[in-house]
Amino acid sequence: MNVLRAAAAAAAFGVAVTAGALVASPAHAATYNGACGSGYNVVNSVAVGNSGTTFLTYNNSNGYNCAVTVRNNPGAAVEMVVALKRTQDDASQAVQDAGYYTTYAGPVYLHAAGSCVDWYGYINGANGFKNGTNCG
């Protein structure tokens, strides 16, 4: 799968991009790396297969969400994606970061106070997503 196809899948949120199923977090799951900056607190997360975790954070002072996809085991650059959108918005309005990374993809930011969000992570063939979460 190339980056363009992974990014298109990220925009679709909920369309599986691999034949593999989502699985439980591995014993050495990724931890949030603070990439979103100060004032952002983790409010949700989803496993990206056995490869890592996508974290959703929120900043109460400015109403912005931030998402980042973090690998369990950094190493050679692999294809990664993180994407975020308001649930009511068209998929084309998703903010995303897609490329080949050694440790994490993102962060991506979106003002979503009072809205539900859809968010997605992809790491080298594995994906994880949540739709319509963290409303309010």
C-alpha positions in Angstrom: 0.0 0.0 0.0 1.4 3.4 -0.9 1.1 6.6 1.1 -1.6 8.0 -1.2 -3.8 5.0 -0.7 -3.2 5.0 3.0 -4.1 8.7 3.1 -7.3 8.0 1.2 -8.2 5.3 3.6 -7.5 7.7 6.5 -10.0 10.1 5.0 -12.6 7.4 4.8 -12.5 6.5 8.5 -13.9 3.1 9.0 -13.0 1.5 5.7 -10.4 -1.2 6.6 -7.3 -0.7 4.5 -5.8 -4.2 5.2 -7.2 -7.7 5.4 -6.1 -7.9 9.1 -8.4 -7.3 11.9 -8.0 -4.8 14.8 -6.4 -6.6 17.7 -5.8 -5.9 21.4 -2.9 -3.8 22.4 0.4 -5.7 22.8 2.3 -6.0 26.1 4.7 -3.2 25.0 2.1 -0.7 23.8 3.2 2.8 22.8 2.8 5.6 25.3 1.8 9.1 24.5 4.9 11.1 23.6 3.7 14.7 24.3 3.9 15.6 20.6 0.8 17.8 20.7 2.4 20.2 23.2 1.5 21.7 26.5 -2.1 21.9 27.6 -3.1 18.8 25.6 -4.3 15.8 27.6 -5.0 12.3 26.3 -8.8 11.7 26.2 -8.9 8.6 24.1 -6.7 6.1 22.3 -7.0 3.2 19.8 -4.6 0.3 19.1 -3.1 0.3 15.6 -2.9 -3.5 15.2 0.1 -4.7 17.2 2.2 -1.8 15.8 1.3 1.1 17.9 -1.4 3.4 19.2 -3.2 6.5 18.0 -3.8 9.0 20.7 -6.5 11.7 20.8 -5.8 14.7 23.0 -7.8 17.8 23.9 -6.9 21.2 25.1 -9.6 22.6 27.3 -8.3 26.2 27.0 -8.6 26.5 23.3 -11.1 23.8 22.2 -8.6 22.0 19.9 -8.2 18.3 19.5 -4.8 16.8 18.5 -4.0 13.3 17.2 -0.7 11.5 16.9 0.1 7.9 15.9 3.0 6.4 17.8 4.9 3.2 17.1 5.5 0.6 19.8 9.0 0.0 18.5 10.7 2.8 16.7 13.1 1.8 14.0 13.5 2.1 10.2 11.0 4.4 8.6 7.7 2.8 7.7 4.4 4.1 6.2 2.3 5.9 8.8 -0.8 8.0 8.9 -2.8 10.0 11.4 -6.0 11.7 10.5 -8.7 13.7 12.4 -12.0 15.3 11.4 -15.3 16.5 12.9 -17.9 13.7 12.4 -20.3 16.0 10.6 -17.6 17.1 8.1 -16.9 15.5 4.7 -14.0 13.2 4.6 -12.2 15.7 2.3 -12.0 18.1 5.3 -9.9 15.7 7.4 -6.5 17.0 8.6 -3.9 14.3 8.2 -0.2 13.5 8.2 1.0 10.7 6.0 4.5 9.6 5.2 7.4 7.3 6.2 8.4 7.8 9.8 10.7 6.2 12.3 8.7 6.9 15.5 5.3 8.8 15.0 3.0 10.5 12.5 1.5 13.9 13.4 0.6 15.8 15.3 -2.6 17.0 13.5 -4.8 19.7 15.1 -8.5 20.5 14.7 -10.8 22.9 16.5 -13.7 20.7 17.5 -15.3 22.1 20.6 -18.9 21.0 20.8 -18.4 18.4 18.1 -17.8 14.6 17.8 -14.6 13.6 16.1 -13.5 10.7 13.8 -9.8 9.8 14.0 -7.6 7.2 12.4 -4.1 5.7 12.6 -2.1 3.5 10.2 1.3 1.9 10.6 2.8 -0.3 7.9 -0.3 -2.4 7.1 -2.2 -2.1 10.4 -4.9 0.4 11.2 -7.2 1.6 14.0 -10.0 4.1 14.1 -12.8 5.5 16.1 -15.8 7.4 14.7 -18.2 9.8 16.5 -16.3 10.0 19.8 -15.4 12.6 22.4 -18.5 14.7 21.7 -19.0 17.9 23.5 
